[in-house]
Amino acid sequence: MSRRKFLKVSMTGAALAGAGGLASCMTGQPTARGAGTTPKPVALYQNSPNKGRRCGGCKHFLEPNACEIVAGEISPNGWCRFYEPLPA
């Protein structure tokens, strides 16, 4: 691997890791409905539940198909690493 390619790959990885760290520190409400800005790959988003945990039961889910944290269209049956259950 060339030095240039190594640096490019390293910087891309550092940027994605940094974005994930910032997203985990987010507090408060979004400024607009569906204002999530974290890319799905950084959030480890998947379109299916994870051990019964799903977006429809998460406090960050915005009906009908958005999220306070994750960007883009979100399935109520999806899951990501920012999942937090609704208060009982």
Phi and psi in degrees as a GROMACS rama.xvg file:
@    title "Ramachandran Plot"
@    xaxis  label "Phi"
@    yaxis  label "Psi"
@TYPE xy
-73.5525  159.495  SER-2
-60.6868  -42.3453  ARG-3
-61.2161  -46.261  ARG-4
-65.2619  -41.3842  LYS-5
-58.9003  -46.6808  PHE-6
-63.9985  -40.3071  LEU-7
-62.8979  -46.8134  LYS-8
-64.3514  -42.0354  VAL-9
-62.8817  -44.3468  SER-10
-67.9263  -37.2411  MET-11
-63.2802  -44.7683  THR-12
-62.6432  -41.2427  GLY-13
-64.6557  -39.907  ALA-14
-64.3662  -43.8792  ALA-15
-65.5881  -40.7226  LEU-16
-64.2192  -41.4185  ALA-17
-64.1259  -40.2253  GLY-18
-63.2966  -39.2243  ALA-19
-65.6585  -38.6151  GLY-20
-65.4475  -41.3347  GLY-21
-65.8521  -41.6291  LEU-22
-63.156  -34.0138  ALA-23
-72.8348  -13.0318  SER-24
-96.0223  -3.53054  CYS-25
-62.8067  138.629  MET-26
-134.814  165.696  THR-27
81.1301  -175.965  GLY-28
-94.9953  150.686  GLN-29
-68.3369  158.794  PRO-30
-77.3732  -22.4471  THR-31
-145.637  154.445  ALA-32
-57.3095  129.538  ARG-33
74.1798  29.685  GLY-34
-82.5706  10.6749  ALA-35
-57.5905  138.495  GLY-36
-121.598  -6.68544  THR-37
-75.0059  124.801  THR-38
-61.6866  146.957  PRO-39
-55.1141  -42.3381  LYS-40
-62.1737  -35.7745  PRO-41
-68.2918  -36.9086  VAL-42
-78.7252  -5.89478  ALA-43
58.6841  34.0575  LEU-44
-63.9797  139.822  TYR-45
-136.716  152.471  GLN-46
-81.252  5.56502  ASN-47
-128.415  156.464  SER-48
-63.0229  160.96  PRO-49
-122.532  106.378  ASN-50
53.2603  43.2039  LYS-51
84.3382  -9.65481  GLY-52
-87.3422  130.243  ARG-53
-143.488  157.82  ARG-54
-56.5324  -37.3825  CYS-55
-59.508  -20.066  GLY-56
-107.446  19.7134  GLY-57
-106.84  144.215  CYS-58
-69.497  -15.6446  LYS-59
-90.9898  -9.15753  HIS-60
-72.7051  134.776  PHE-61
-116.262  115.155  LEU-62
-59.735  144.315  GLU-63
-91.5596  -18.4936  PRO-64
-158.339  45.9048  ASN-65
-135.891  173.434  ALA-66
-142.442  147.232  CYS-67
-66.6904  -25.7234  GLU-68
-109.676  -49.1992  ILE-69
-88.4344  135.636  VAL-70
-78.4078  151.308  ALA-71
91.9076  -176.795  GLY-72
-74.6328  132.741  GLU-73
-118.813  131.616  ILE-74
-81.377  137.153  SER-75
-59.6062  -22.2425  PRO-76
-95.0759  5.83925  ASN-77
-80.5995  -175.163  GLY-78
-157.476  150.491  TRP-79
-148.604  173.283  CYS-80
-69.5112  -11.3601  ARG-81
-92.521  9.33722  PHE-82
-55.6919  129.898  TYR-83
-137.446  123.624  GLU-84
-62.8527  151.319  PRO-85
-62.3576  147.077  LEU-86
-61.6457  144.641  PRO-87
